[in-house]
Amino acid sequence: MFTQFLKTNLGKFRLIALLEGISYLFLLCVAMPLKYYFGFELAVKYTGWMHGILFVAYGIFLLIVWNQYKWSFKKAVIAFGASLIPFGTFVFDKQLRNDESQNTQD
């Protein structure tokens, strides 16, 4: 299933974006309530570490695809902003899929 993502740098970026978005939502919706309502601080510690690693990987691959695919500065800023907003990476991925399907039809 995920092998299709690993063929190109854009695919790798999209996979990392998906995982980063999931980790962000897990951190906000599961780990933080466990910490603040139930005192389970390790939930945030480990989820935060994983999210942080994925966030850095997202940033690195954003720079790679920005350069490789000659994205505009505006598109790169939108991609970065998407990583800061819950569900943002999912919305941006949908835009990337739409762009990709339009490019293959041309």
Residue pairs with C-beta under 8 A, 6 or more apart in sequence:
2 15
4 11
5 11
5 12
5 14
5 15
6 12
6 15
9 61
9 64
9 65
9 68
10 65
10 68
10 69
10 96
10 100
12 61
13 58
13 61
13 62
13 64
13 65
14 93
14 96
16 54
16 57
16 58
16 61
17 58
17 82
17 83
17 89
17 92
17 93
18 89
18 90
18 93
19 54
20 51
20 54
20 55
20 57
20 58
20 83
20 89
21 83
21 87
21 88
21 89
21 90
23 47
23 50
23 51
23 54
24 51
24 83
24 86
24 89
25 86
25 87
26 47
26 51
27 44
27 47
27 48
27 51
28 86
30 43
30 47
31 43
31 44
31 47
31 48
32 43
32 44
34 40
34 43
34 44
35 41
35 43
35 44
55 83
58 83
58 89
59 80
59 83
62 76
62 79
62 80
65 71
66 75
66 76
66 79
71 79
78 92
79 92
81 88
82 88
82 89
82 91
82 92
83 89
